[in-house]
Structure formats: structure tokens, C-alpha cells
């Protein structure tokens, strides 16, 4: 299936940002990677910063729609929803390693305050939707009185730790296997999903 030029440029930007970083990538290089002219990149985005924000918004919107759909679903209880969210987050991160790398790189940067704040603003609604599901579970007395924000951070933090710290993971998880790559190991992905589900059930459920 063909994709539009705007999306094509964004996909090229993800690859370049992951390889060279935001600062190390020029608009000219982006245009070359996407096989378009510089004027077209500027036409769609106006600047590298706006392209980066568009990239994040495109990726974040999928999860935002998923969370809003789950939040409004009356057929599932809140623990079922958390299970689905865990599966979806892990699947998305493992299937988009370059995007995940770009996002983590930018969140660690402190000297681009405005851009970093825009990154946070794009993802803030996802955080609110997730914590809202946890808060509903608490009100229904399905969940313990946990900290919703830190519970969400625990899920994301666990995923980030194992996919970003490859050397650590090789020692701790794969018995030092030098070829271990968390992004491509299907068995590890399932192991991670099951672990986080078990962790959250123990953490959240009043009657596990």
C-alpha cells in the first residue's frame, strides 16, 4: 500500500534521527533520504523541529486512540484493559525500535527546552487516559489505592530499561549471549509482556 509524501518524509526522518540524532541530521539529508527536494520538506513541516513534532504526534495518536477506546469500553474491567495496554505498548515499541530510540534520545536532552516540552505535551494525554483507567479501578475497589502516575511510570520504565540497556540485558536476561537483541527476540517479547502483567496484577488487584 502506498503512503502519502508527508508520511514518507516522517518515516525517513525516524531512520535518520535514530542513526544520527536530531542535531546531527540536516533538512538536506532528510530530503535526500526521502528522495524529495528541500522545498517539499519545508512545505509540509516548515522546520526540522516541526517535522519532529509531527513525527511524534503521528506515533502518539495511535496509542491515544487505543487508550480512549479502551477507557470507554463497558465490556472489559480495568484489569483487562491494563493487560491490553501492556500488550499494545510492548508490541508497538518492539515493532518500531528506531522511533523508540529517537523518543528516548530526545527526552534525555535538556538544552532544547521548548521542543522537549512539546514532546511531553504530545504524550501527556496518553498518560492521563492511562491513569484514568487505574483511578476507575480504585474507585470500583477492584484495585488497591496505588499511585496511578507511578504505576504507569513503572510499566513504561520496565520496558525502557530492558530495551535500552542491551549490555545489562545480555548479562541479566540472556546469560551473556552477545547476539541477544531484545527488539527481535519473540520469546523475550512474550516473556516481558507476561512479566509486566504479573507485576501489575500483584501491584493492583485487591484480590489477585
C-alpha positions as CSV (number, residue, x, y, z in Angstrom):
1,X,0.0,0.0,0.0
2,X,1.4,3.4,-1.0
3,X,1.8,6.1,1.6
4,X,1.5,9.9,1.2
5,X,4.5,12.1,0.8
6,X,4.2,13.6,4.3
7,X,4.2,10.2,6.0
8,X,7.1,9.1,3.7
9,X,9.2,12.0,4.9
10,X,8.4,11.3,8.5
11,X,9.4,7.6,8.1
12,X,12.7,8.7,6.6
13,X,13.2,11.2,9.4
14,X,12.7,8.4,12.0
15,X,15.5,6.4,10.5
16,X,17.9,9.3,10.2
17,X,17.2,10.7,13.7
18,X,17.8,7.2,15.2
19,X,21.1,6.9,13.3
20,X,22.5,10.4,13.6
21,X,20.4,12.1,16.3
22,X,18.2,15.2,15.9
23,X,21.1,17.7,16.0
24,X,23.2,15.6,13.6
25,X,20.6,15.4,10.9
26,X,20.0,18.3,8.4
27,X,17.0,19.1,6.4
28,X,19.0,18.4,3.2
29,X,19.9,14.9,4.5
30,X,16.2,14.3,5.3
31,X,15.2,15.4,1.8
32,X,17.9,13.1,0.3
33,X,16.8,10.1,2.4
34,X,13.1,10.7,1.4
35,X,14.1,11.3,-2.2
36,X,12.3,14.7,-2.3
37,X,13.6,18.3,-2.5
38,X,14.2,20.5,0.5
39,X,11.3,22.8,-0.6
40,X,8.9,19.9,-0.1
41,X,10.1,19.2,3.4
42,X,9.7,22.8,4.3
43,X,6.3,22.9,2.6
44,X,4.9,20.1,4.8
45,X,6.7,21.0,8.0
46,X,8.3,24.4,8.0
47,X,11.3,23.4,10.1
48,X,13.1,20.3,11.5
49,X,11.5,21.0,14.9
50,X,8.0,20.9,13.4
51,X,8.8,17.8,11.5
52,X,9.9,16.2,14.7
53,X,6.7,17.2,16.5
54,X,4.6,15.9,13.6
55,X,6.5,12.6,13.8
56,X,5.7,12.2,17.5
57,X,2.1,13.2,17.0
58,X,1.6,10.6,14.3
59,X,3.0,7.9,16.5
60,X,1.3,9.0,19.7
61,X,-2.1,9.3,18.1
62,X,-2.4,5.6,17.6
63,X,-1.9,4.9,21.3
64,X,-4.1,7.8,22.3
65,X,-7.0,6.4,20.2
66,X,-6.4,2.9,21.6
67,X,-6.5,4.2,25.2
68,X,-9.6,6.3,24.6
69,X,-11.3,3.3,23.0
70,X,-10.4,1.1,26.0
71,X,-11.4,3.7,28.5
72,X,-14.9,3.9,27.1
73,X,-15.3,0.1,26.7
74,X,-18.0,-1.1,29.1
75,X,-17.4,-4.8,28.3
76,X,-14.0,-5.0,29.9
77,X,-12.9,-4.5,33.5
78,X,-10.0,-2.2,34.4
79,X,-7.5,-5.1,34.8
80,X,-8.4,-6.5,31.4
81,X,-7.8,-3.0,30.0
82,X,-4.4,-2.8,31.7
83,X,-3.5,-6.2,30.2
84,X,-4.3,-5.0,26.7
85,X,-2.4,-1.7,27.2
86,X,0.7,-3.6,28.3
87,X,0.5,-5.9,25.2
88,X,-0.1,-2.9,22.9
89,X,2.8,-0.9,24.4
90,X,5.3,-3.7,24.1
91,X,4.2,-4.7,20.6
92,X,4.4,-1.0,19.4
93,X,7.8,-0.4,20.9
94,X,9.3,-3.7,19.6
95,X,7.9,-3.1,16.1
96,X,9.2,0.5,16.0
97,X,12.7,0.3,17.5
98,X,14.0,3.4,15.6
99,X,11.1,5.5,16.8
100,X,11.6,4.4,20.3
101,X,15.3,5.2,20.2
102,X,14.5,8.7,18.8
103,X,12.0,9.4,21.5
104,X,14.3,8.3,24.3
105,X,17.2,10.4,22.9
106,X,15.0,13.5,22.9
107,X,13.6,13.0,26.3
108,X,17.2,13.0,27.7
109,X,18.1,16.3,26.1
110,X,17.9,19.3,28.4
111,X,19.1,22.2,26.2
112,X,16.1,22.2,23.8
113,X,13.5,23.2,26.4
114,X,10.7,24.2,24.1
115,X,11.0,21.2,21.9
116,X,11.2,18.9,24.8
117,X,8.1,20.4,26.4
118,X,6.3,20.0,23.1
119,X,7.3,16.3,23.2
120,X,5.9,16.0,26.7
121,X,2.7,17.8,25.7
122,X,2.1,15.4,22.8
123,X,2.2,12.4,25.2
124,X,0.5,13.9,28.2
125,X,-3.0,12.9,27.1
126,X,-1.9,9.2,26.8
127,X,-0.7,9.4,30.4
128,X,-4.0,11.0,31.5
129,X,-6.0,8.3,29.8
130,X,-3.9,5.5,31.4
131,X,-4.1,6.9,34.9
132,X,-7.9,7.5,34.5
133,X,-8.3,3.7,33.9
134,X,-6.3,3.0,37.1
135,X,-8.3,5.6,39.1
136,X,-11.6,4.0,37.9
137,X,-10.3,0.6,39.1
138,X,-9.5,2.1,42.5
139,X,-13.0,3.7,42.8
140,X,-14.6,0.4,41.9
141,X,-12.5,-1.3,44.6
142,X,-11.0,-3.6,42.1
143,X,-7.6,-2.0,42.6
144,X,-5.7,-1.1,45.7
145,X,-5.1,2.6,46.5
146,X,-1.9,2.8,44.4
147,X,-0.3,5.8,42.9
148,X,-1.7,5.9,39.3
149,X,1.0,8.0,37.8
150,X,3.9,6.0,39.3
151,X,2.1,2.8,38.3
152,X,2.1,4.0,34.7
153,X,5.7,5.0,35.0
154,X,6.6,1.5,36.3
155,X,5.2,-0.1,33.2
156,X,6.9,2.2,30.8
157,X,10.1,2.2,32.9
158,X,10.4,-1.5,32.9
159,X,10.0,-1.7,29.1
160,X,12.5,1.1,28.5
161,X,15.1,-0.5,30.9
162,X,15.2,-3.8,29.1
163,X,15.2,-2.5,25.5
164,X,17.6,0.4,26.1
165,X,20.2,-1.3,28.3
166,X,21.3,-4.0,25.9
167,X,24.6,-4.8,27.7
168,X,22.8,-5.0,31.0
169,X,20.2,-7.3,29.5
170,X,22.7,-9.6,27.9
171,X,24.2,-10.2,31.4
172,X,20.9,-10.3,33.4
173,X,18.5,-11.9,30.9
174,X,20.3,-13.8,28.2
175,X,23.2,-15.3,30.1
176,X,25.7,-13.1,28.3
177,X,24.6,-14.0,24.8
178,X,26.4,-11.5,22.6
179,X,23.8,-11.8,19.8
180,X,20.9,-11.0,22.1
181,X,18.7,-8.3,20.7
182,X,15.5,-7.6,22.8
183,X,13.8,-6.0,19.8
184,X,14.0,-9.1,17.6
185,X,13.6,-11.9,20.2
186,X,10.0,-13.0,20.0
187,X,10.3,-15.3,23.1
188,X,11.7,-12.4,25.1
189,X,8.9,-10.1,24.0
190,X,6.3,-12.6,25.3
191,X,8.3,-13.1,28.5
192,X,8.3,-9.3,29.0
193,X,4.6,-9.0,28.4
194,X,3.8,-11.8,30.9
195,X,6.2,-10.4,33.5
196,X,4.7,-6.9,33.4
197,X,1.1,-8.3,33.5
198,X,2.0,-10.4,36.6
199,X,3.7,-7.5,38.2
200,X,0.7,-5.2,37.7
201,X,-1.8,-7.8,38.9
202,X,0.2,-8.2,42.1
203,X,0.5,-4.5,42.4
204,X,-3.1,-3.5,41.5
205,X,-5.6,-6.2,42.4
206,X,-7.2,-6.3,45.8
207,X,-8.0,-10.0,45.2
208,X,-5.4,-11.3,42.7
